[in-house]
């Protein structure tokens, strides 16, 4: 395989010799299908290394879900034990997102310079320290420090996990494998809600260190991203990692050549800073990436997830039963817009003092529909798309910026949520419902179909300037 790899520069990738990538359609060209079939010849099953690598990576997704959900089942107990008011607990809940913004700023650079595996390990160190600080907190400030450290860790994880998974999987499996990121995040949330309904908040924080340690100890056993290895010039290691990920009998020569040619061509362009992203050639990718993150967060997810117990209590429903029901509904969906509308309708009926027996049930149904829908829709989509649409020469800066925007919007929603509910429960959920409805239009008009296309094809179709440069280089 090494002898073939050494000859890669003599060949042009079929992608790079094609001027119009979009003409291939959503499913790619027949040649692409043939190449994919050839690369998997003799290796019909999914390689164990690919499965193991994905499972290790999504332990970070589980950590992410646990951290986000932690404030909901612990709210009343922490407020009682440490004598916190609503404003102080709102700070505790939302300071996670401030830490995540700090982590997001450096996420792309750390992942680019140190590698995807090192970035995941680095993030888990922050998370472990944070969970331990929360576990042994006696005063509010140490609680805040712990939550801030966990936030730094998940800010980094929220970028590097979906990027790593997207970069190691073949195009015919990428969609399913990247969705595991959101599934594990939901599992983390669900288990945290469930354990939190019956245990002390300090024990729950200590439990949060377990998946962090599991990922930290497992990272040495998985390969780094072949695309990142190619980007930093470690070509033999890139070929070796790709072979492990595709199976020992797979023919990876064509894919390795395509990765190498595309990466080398893009690296002839200057690596963009965050300011450099605001150029016409990256406009569509940036609009899609940032737009999805803004709509995802302003749809209200973190306000609902952070403070689910207080929502159920305000509606006159049992917070324990509501939390357990949220665990069960993670596997179904009807629509975030409908869910918020039902919750708004419930609070409206409550304000009118009508059907008081029905309104608590309605808010429960609304929240369950919302959370279930988000889990398989707007939860994974922005992160999957973000991991696919940016070329390798701008992925670090673009990923940092998009992740930062996501966590900034998350902080706004999570900090303001309790105050919005005090202002108007009906108005809060009507706003969220309207934004979720707007998201449908945004996705329909601007978000590209990525199924059955390599990362290089997706990026070339969204960034025509880069495609033009690549074609000229290989002409």
C-alpha positions as CSV (number, residue, x, y, z in Angstrom):
1,X,0.0,0.0,0.0
2,X,2.9,2.4,0.7
3,X,4.3,1.9,-2.8
4,X,1.0,3.0,-4.2
5,X,0.8,5.9,-1.9
6,X,4.2,7.2,-3.0
7,X,2.9,7.4,-6.5
8,X,-0.3,9.3,-5.5
9,X,1.1,12.7,-6.7
10,X,1.3,11.4,-10.3
11,X,-2.5,11.0,-10.4
12,X,-5.3,13.5,-10.5
13,X,-8.3,12.9,-8.4
14,X,-11.5,12.4,-10.6
15,X,-13.1,15.0,-8.4
16,X,-10.5,17.6,-9.2
17,X,-10.5,17.1,-12.9
18,X,-14.3,17.7,-13.0
19,X,-15.4,21.3,-13.4
20,X,-19.0,20.9,-12.4
21,X,-19.4,18.8,-9.2
22,X,-23.0,19.7,-8.8
23,X,-23.9,18.0,-12.1
24,X,-23.3,14.7,-10.4
25,X,-26.5,15.0,-8.5
26,X,-27.2,14.2,-4.9
27,X,-26.1,10.6,-5.2
28,X,-22.8,11.3,-7.1
29,X,-21.7,10.0,-10.4
30,X,-21.6,6.4,-11.6
31,X,-17.8,6.6,-11.4
32,X,-18.1,7.6,-7.7
33,X,-20.3,4.6,-7.0
34,X,-17.8,2.3,-8.8
35,X,-14.9,3.7,-6.9
36,X,-16.8,3.2,-3.6
37,X,-17.6,-0.3,-4.5
38,X,-14.0,-1.0,-5.5
39,X,-12.7,0.5,-2.2
40,X,-14.9,-1.9,-0.2
41,X,-14.2,-5.0,-2.4
42,X,-13.3,-7.9,-0.2
43,X,-14.5,-6.1,2.9
44,X,-18.2,-6.2,2.9
45,X,-18.6,-5.7,6.6
46,X,-17.9,-2.5,8.5
47,X,-14.3,-2.6,9.8
48,X,-14.0,-3.0,13.6
49,X,-11.6,-0.1,13.8
50,X,-14.1,2.2,12.2
51,X,-16.8,1.1,14.7
52,X,-14.4,1.4,17.7
53,X,-13.1,4.8,16.6
54,X,-16.7,6.1,16.3
55,X,-17.7,4.7,19.7
56,X,-14.7,6.2,21.4
57,X,-15.4,9.6,19.8
58,X,-19.1,9.7,20.7
59,X,-18.2,9.1,24.4
60,X,-17.5,12.8,24.1
61,X,-21.1,13.3,22.8
62,X,-22.3,11.5,25.9
63,X,-20.3,13.9,28.1
64,X,-21.8,16.8,26.2
65,X,-25.4,15.6,26.8
66,X,-24.7,14.9,30.5
67,X,-23.3,18.4,31.0
68,X,-26.2,20.2,29.3
69,X,-28.8,18.2,31.2
70,X,-27.2,18.4,34.6
71,X,-28.8,21.7,35.8
72,X,-32.4,20.5,35.3
73,X,-32.8,17.6,37.8
74,X,-30.5,19.3,40.3
75,X,-32.0,22.8,40.4
76,X,-34.1,22.7,43.5
77,X,-31.6,20.6,45.5
78,X,-28.6,22.9,44.7
79,X,-30.6,26.0,45.4
80,X,-31.6,24.6,48.8
81,X,-28.2,23.2,49.8
82,X,-26.2,26.2,48.8
83,X,-28.9,28.8,49.4
84,X,-29.0,30.1,45.8
85,X,-31.6,32.4,44.3
86,X,-33.1,32.2,40.8
87,X,-30.6,34.7,39.4
88,X,-27.7,32.8,41.0
89,X,-28.8,29.4,39.7
90,X,-29.5,31.0,36.2
91,X,-25.8,32.0,36.3
92,X,-24.8,28.5,37.2
93,X,-26.9,27.0,34.4
94,X,-25.7,29.5,31.8
95,X,-22.0,29.7,32.8
96,X,-21.6,26.4,31.1
97,X,-22.2,28.1,27.8
98,X,-19.6,30.8,28.7
99,X,-17.1,28.1,29.2
100,X,-18.1,26.5,26.0
101,X,-17.5,29.8,24.1
102,X,-14.0,29.8,25.5
103,X,-13.5,26.2,24.4
104,X,-15.0,27.0,21.0
105,X,-12.5,29.8,20.3
106,X,-9.6,27.4,20.5
107,X,-11.3,24.3,19.3
108,X,-10.4,24.6,15.6
109,X,-6.8,25.6,16.2
110,X,-6.2,22.8,18.8
111,X,-7.8,20.2,16.6
112,X,-5.8,21.5,13.6
113,X,-2.4,21.7,15.3
114,X,-2.5,18.9,17.8
115,X,-4.9,16.5,16.0
116,X,-8.4,15.3,16.6
117,X,-7.5,12.7,19.2
118,X,-5.4,15.1,21.3
119,X,-8.1,17.7,21.2
120,X,-10.7,15.1,22.5
121,X,-8.3,14.1,25.3
122,X,-7.5,17.7,26.2
123,X,-11.2,18.5,26.5
124,X,-11.8,15.5,28.8
125,X,-9.2,16.8,31.2
126,X,-11.2,20.0,31.6
127,X,-14.4,18.1,32.0
128,X,-13.0,15.8,34.8
129,X,-11.6,18.8,36.7
130,X,-15.0,20.6,36.3
131,X,-17.1,17.7,37.5
132,X,-14.8,17.2,40.5
133,X,-15.1,20.9,41.4
134,X,-18.9,20.6,41.3
135,X,-18.9,17.4,43.4
136,X,-17.0,19.0,46.3
137,X,-18.4,22.5,46.1
138,X,-19.4,24.1,49.4
139,X,-20.0,27.6,48.1
140,X,-21.4,29.1,45.0
141,X,-18.1,30.3,43.4
142,X,-16.6,26.8,43.3
143,X,-19.8,25.6,41.7
144,X,-19.4,28.2,39.0
145,X,-15.8,27.4,38.4
146,X,-16.6,23.7,38.0
147,X,-19.4,24.4,35.6
148,X,-17.1,26.8,33.6
149,X,-14.5,24.1,33.3
150,X,-17.0,21.5,32.1
151,X,-18.2,24.1,29.6
152,X,-14.7,24.6,28.2
153,X,-14.4,20.9,27.7
154,X,-17.7,20.5,25.9
155,X,-17.1,23.6,23.8
156,X,-14.1,21.8,22.3
157,X,-15.9,18.4,22.1
158,X,-18.9,19.9,20.3
159,X,-16.6,20.8,17.4
160,X,-14.1,18.0,17.3
161,X,-16.3,14.9,17.7
162,X,-18.5,15.5,14.6
163,X,-15.5,16.6,12.6
164,X,-13.5,13.5,13.5
165,X,-16.4,11.2,12.7
166,X,-17.1,12.9,9.4
167,X,-13.4,12.6,8.4
168,X,-13.0,8.9,9.2
169,X,-16.1,7.5,7.6
170,X,-16.7,6.6,3.9
171,X,-19.4,8.6,2.2
172,X,-21.9,5.8,2.1
173,X,-21.8,5.5,5.9
174,X,-21.1,9.1,7.0
175,X,-24.7,10.2,7.5
176,X,-25.5,7.2,9.8
177,X,-22.3,7.4,11.8
178,X,-22.4,11.2,12.4
179,X,-26.0,10.8,13.6
180,X,-24.6,8.6,16.4
181,X,-23.1,11.8,17.8
182,X,-26.6,13.2,18.6
183,X,-27.9,9.8,19.7
184,X,-25.2,9.5,22.3
185,X,-25.8,13.1,23.4
186,X,-29.4,12.2,23.9
187,X,-28.3,9.1,25.9
188,X,-26.2,11.4,28.1
189,X,-29.1,13.7,28.7
190,X,-31.5,10.9,29.4
191,X,-29.3,9.0,31.8
192,X,-28.5,12.3,33.7
193,X,-32.2,13.1,34.0
194,X,-33.0,9.6,35.2
195,X,-30.2,9.3,37.8
196,X,-30.8,12.9,38.8
197,X,-34.4,12.2,39.6
198,X,-33.4,9.8,42.3
199,X,-29.9,10.8,43.5
200,X,-28.0,13.6,45.2
201,X,-26.5,16.3,42.9
202,X,-23.0,15.6,44.1
203,X,-23.3,11.9,43.2
204,X,-24.6,12.9,39.8
205,X,-21.6,15.2,39.2
206,X,-19.2,12.4,40.2
207,X,-21.0,10.0,37.8
208,X,-20.3,12.6,35.1
209,X,-16.5,11.8,35.3
210,X,-17.0,8.2,34.2
211,X,-17.5,8.7,30.4
212,X,-14.7,11.3,30.5
213,X,-12.3,8.8,31.9
214,X,-13.4,6.1,29.5
215,X,-12.8,8.3,26.5
216,X,-9.4,9.5,27.8
217,X,-8.2,6.0,28.3
218,X,-9.5,4.7,25.0
219,X,-8.1,7.4,22.7
220,X,-4.6,5.8,22.3
221,X,-6.2,2.8,20.7
222,X,-7.9,4.6,17.7
223,X,-6.2,6.2,14.6
224,X,-6.3,9.9,14.0
225,X,-8.1,11.4,11.1
226,X,-6.5,10.5,7.7
227,X,-7.5,13.9,6.4
228,X,-5.8,15.7,9.2
229,X,-2.7,13.6,8.9
230,X,-2.6,14.4,5.2
231,X,-3.0,18.1,6.0
232,X,0.0,18.2,8.3
233,X,2.1,16.3,5.8
234,X,2.2,12.9,7.6
235,X,1.2,11.1,4.4
236,X,2.4,7.5,5.3
237,X,0.5,7.7,8.6
238,X,-2.5,9.0,6.7
239,X,-2.5,6.0,4.4
240,X,-2.0,3.7,7.3
241,X,-4.9,5.2,9.2
242,X,-7.1,5.0,6.2
243,X,-6.3,1.4,5.7
244,X,-7.1,0.5,9.3
245,X,-10.4,2.4,9.0
246,X,-11.5,0.7,5.8
247,X,-10.3,-2.8,6.6
248,X,-7.0,-4.6,5.8
249,X,-8.4,-6.1,2.5
250,X,-9.9,-2.8,1.2
251,X,-8.3,-1.0,-1.8
252,X,-7.9,2.5,-0.4
253,X,-5.5,3.8,-3.1
254,X,-8.2,5.9,-5.0
255,X,-9.5,7.5,-1.8
256,X,-6.1,8.2,-0.4
257,X,-5.1,9.8,-3.7
258,X,-8.3,12.0,-3.7
259,X,-7.7,13.1,-0.1
260,X,-4.1,13.9,-0.8
261,X,-4.6,15.8,-4.0
262,X,-7.5,17.9,-2.7
263,X,-5.7,18.7,0.6
264,X,-2.4,19.6,-1.1
265,X,-4.3,21.9,-3.6
266,X,-6.2,23.7,-0.9
267,X,-3.0,24.2,1.2
268,X,-1.6,26.2,-1.7
269,X,-4.1,28.8,-0.6
270,X,-3.3,30.8,2.6
271,X,-5.0,29.3,5.6
272,X,-7.8,31.6,6.5
273,X,-8.2,33.3,9.9
274,X,-11.6,33.9,11.3
275,X,-11.6,37.4,9.7
276,X,-10.5,35.8,6.4
277,X,-13.6,33.6,6.4
278,X,-15.7,36.6,5.4
279,X,-14.9,36.4,1.8
280,X,-17.2,35.7,-1.1
281,X,-15.7,32.3,-1.8
282,X,-16.8,31.1,1.7
283,X,-20.0,33.0,1.9
284,X,-22.4,30.1,1.2
285,X,-20.7,27.7,3.6
286,X,-20.5,30.3,6.3
287,X,-24.2,31.4,5.9
288,X,-25.4,27.8,6.1
289,X,-23.1,26.9,9.1
290,X,-23.8,30.0,11.1
291,X,-27.5,30.2,10.2
292,X,-28.2,26.7,11.3
293,X,-26.5,27.2,14.7
294,X,-28.4,30.5,15.3
295,X,-31.8,28.9,14.5
296,X,-31.0,25.8,16.5
297,X,-30.3,27.7,19.7
298,X,-32.9,30.4,19.3
299,X,-35.4,27.6,18.8
300,X,-35.2,27.3,22.6
301,X,-33.5,23.9,23.1
302,X,-31.1,24.8,25.9
303,X,-33.7,26.8,27.8
304,X,-36.0,23.8,27.8
305,X,-33.3,21.2,28.5
306,X,-31.5,23.3,31.3
307,X,-34.7,24.1,33.1
308,X,-37.2,21.3,32.2
309,X,-38.1,20.6,35.9
310,X,-39.1,24.2,36.5
311,X,-41.2,24.2,33.3
312,X,-43.2,21.2,34.6
313,X,-43.5,22.7,38.0
314,X,-44.8,26.0,36.7
315,X,-47.4,24.1,34.6
316,X,-48.6,22.2,37.7
317,X,-47.1,18.9,36.7
318,X,-44.8,16.5,38.6
319,X,-41.2,17.4,37.8
320,X,-40.1,13.8,38.5
321,X,-42.7,12.2,36.2
322,X,-42.0,14.8,33.5
323,X,-38.3,14.2,33.6
324,X,-38.7,10.4,33.4
325,X,-41.1,10.9,30.5
326,X,-38.5,13.0,28.7
327,X,-36.1,10.0,28.9
328,X,-38.7,7.8,27.2
329,X,-39.6,10.2,24.4
330,X,-36.0,10.6,23.1
331,X,-36.8,8.0,20.5
332,X,-39.7,9.7,18.8
333,X,-40.5,13.1,17.1
334,X,-43.3,15.1,15.7
335,X,-41.9,18.6,15.3
336,X,-40.2,21.3,17.4
337,X,-42.6,23.9,16.1
338,X,-45.6,21.9,17.2
339,X,-44.1,21.1,20.6
340,X,-43.5,24.8,21.4
341,X,-47.0,25.7,20.2
342,X,-48.6,23.1,22.5
343,X,-46.6,24.3,25.4
344,X,-47.6,27.9,24.6
345,X,-51.3,26.8,24.3
346,X,-51.1,25.1,27.7
347,X,-49.8,28.3,29.5
348,X,-52.4,30.4,27.6
349,X,-55.2,28.2,28.9
350,X,-53.7,28.4,32.4
351,X,-53.7,32.2,32.2
352,X,-57.4,32.1,31.2
353,X,-58.1,29.7,34.1
354,X,-59.7,27.3,31.7
355,X,-59.3,23.5,31.5
356,X,-56.9,23.5,34.4
357,X,-56.8,19.7,34.4
358,X,-55.8,19.6,30.8
359,X,-53.1,22.3,30.6
360,X,-50.4,20.4,32.6
361,X,-50.8,17.4,30.4
362,X,-50.6,19.7,27.3
363,X,-47.3,21.3,28.4
364,X,-45.9,17.8,29.1
365,X,-46.9,16.6,25.6
366,X,-45.5,19.9,24.1
367,X,-42.1,19.5,25.8
368,X,-41.9,15.8,24.9
369,X,-42.7,16.4,21.3
370,X,-40.2,19.3,21.1
371,X,-37.4,17.4,22.7
372,X,-38.1,14.2,20.7
373,X,-38.2,16.1,17.5
374,X,-35.1,18.0,18.2
375,X,-33.2,14.9,19.0
376,X,-33.4,13.5,15.5
377,X,-33.8,16.8,13.6
378,X,-32.2,20.1,14.5
379,X,-30.1,18.5,17.2
380,X,-27.7,16.6,14.9
381,X,-28.2,18.5,11.6
382,X,-26.2,21.7,12.3
383,X,-23.2,19.8,13.7
384,X,-23.2,17.2,10.9
385,X,-23.4,20.0,8.2
386,X,-20.7,22.0,10.0
387,X,-18.4,19.0,9.9
388,X,-18.9,18.6,6.1
389,X,-19.1,21.9,4.4
390,X,-15.8,23.7,5.1
391,X,-12.6,23.0,3.1
392,X,-9.7,21.6,5.1
393,X,-7.7,24.9,4.8
394,X,-10.4,26.8,6.7
395,X,-12.0,24.1,8.7
396,X,-10.2,25.1,11.9
397,X,-11.1,28.7,11.8
398,X,-14.6,28.2,10.5
399,X,-15.3,25.4,13.0
400,X,-14.2,27.6,15.9
401,X,-16.3,30.5,14.7
402,X,-19.5,28.5,14.0
403,X,-19.1,26.7,17.4
404,X,-18.6,30.0,19.1
405,X,-21.7,31.4,17.6
406,X,-23.7,28.4,18.7
407,X,-22.6,28.7,22.3
408,X,-23.1,32.5,22.4
409,X,-26.7,32.0,21.3
410,X,-27.0,29.1,23.8
411,X,-25.8,31.4,26.6
412,X,-28.4,34.1,25.6
413,X,-31.2,31.6,25.7
414,X,-30.2,29.7,28.8
415,X,-29.5,32.8,30.9
416,X,-32.7,34.6,29.7
417,X,-35.1,31.7,29.9
418,X,-36.2,32.0,33.5
419,X,-36.7,35.7,33.0
420,X,-38.6,35.2,29.8
421,X,-40.9,32.7,31.6
422,X,-41.5,35.3,34.4
423,X,-42.4,37.8,31.7
424,X,-44.8,35.5,29.7
425,X,-44.8,31.8,29.5
426,X,-47.1,32.0,26.5
427,X,-44.9,34.5,24.7
428,X,-41.7,32.5,25.4
429,X,-43.0,29.4,23.6
430,X,-44.7,31.4,20.8
431,X,-41.3,33.0,20.0
432,X,-39.6,29.6,20.1
433,X,-42.3,28.1,17.9
434,X,-42.0,30.9,15.3
435,X,-38.2,30.5,15.1
436,X,-38.6,26.7,14.6
437,X,-41.0,27.4,11.8
438,X,-38.5,29.8,10.2
439,X,-35.9,27.0,10.4
440,X,-37.9,24.8,8.0
441,X,-37.7,27.5,5.4
442,X,-34.0,28.1,5.9
443,X,-33.2,24.4,5.5
444,X,-35.4,24.0,2.4
445,X,-33.8,27.0,0.6
446,X,-30.1,27.0,1.6
447,X,-28.9,23.7,3.1
448,X,-27.4,21.4,0.5
449,X,-28.0,17.6,0.2
450,X,-24.9,15.8,1.3
451,X,-26.0,12.2,1.1
452,X,-23.8,10.0,-1.1
453,X,-21.1,12.7,-1.7
454,X,-17.5,12.8,-0.4
455,X,-16.5,15.7,1.8
456,X,-14.4,17.0,-1.1
457,X,-17.4,17.0,-3.4
458,X,-19.6,18.8,-0.9
459,X,-17.0,21.5,-0.2
460,X,-16.2,22.0,-3.9
461,X,-19.9,22.6,-4.7
462,X,-20.3,25.2,-1.9
463,X,-16.9,26.9,-2.6
464,X,-16.7,27.3,-6.4
465,X,-13.5,29.3,-6.1
466,X,-11.7,26.5,-4.4
467,X,-13.0,24.1,-7.1
468,X,-11.7,26.4,-9.9
469,X,-8.3,26.6,-8.3
470,X,-8.1,22.8,-7.9
471,X,-9.1,22.2,-11.5
472,X,-6.5,24.7,-12.8
473,X,-3.8,23.1,-10.6
474,X,-4.6,19.7,-12.1
475,X,-5.0,20.8,-15.7
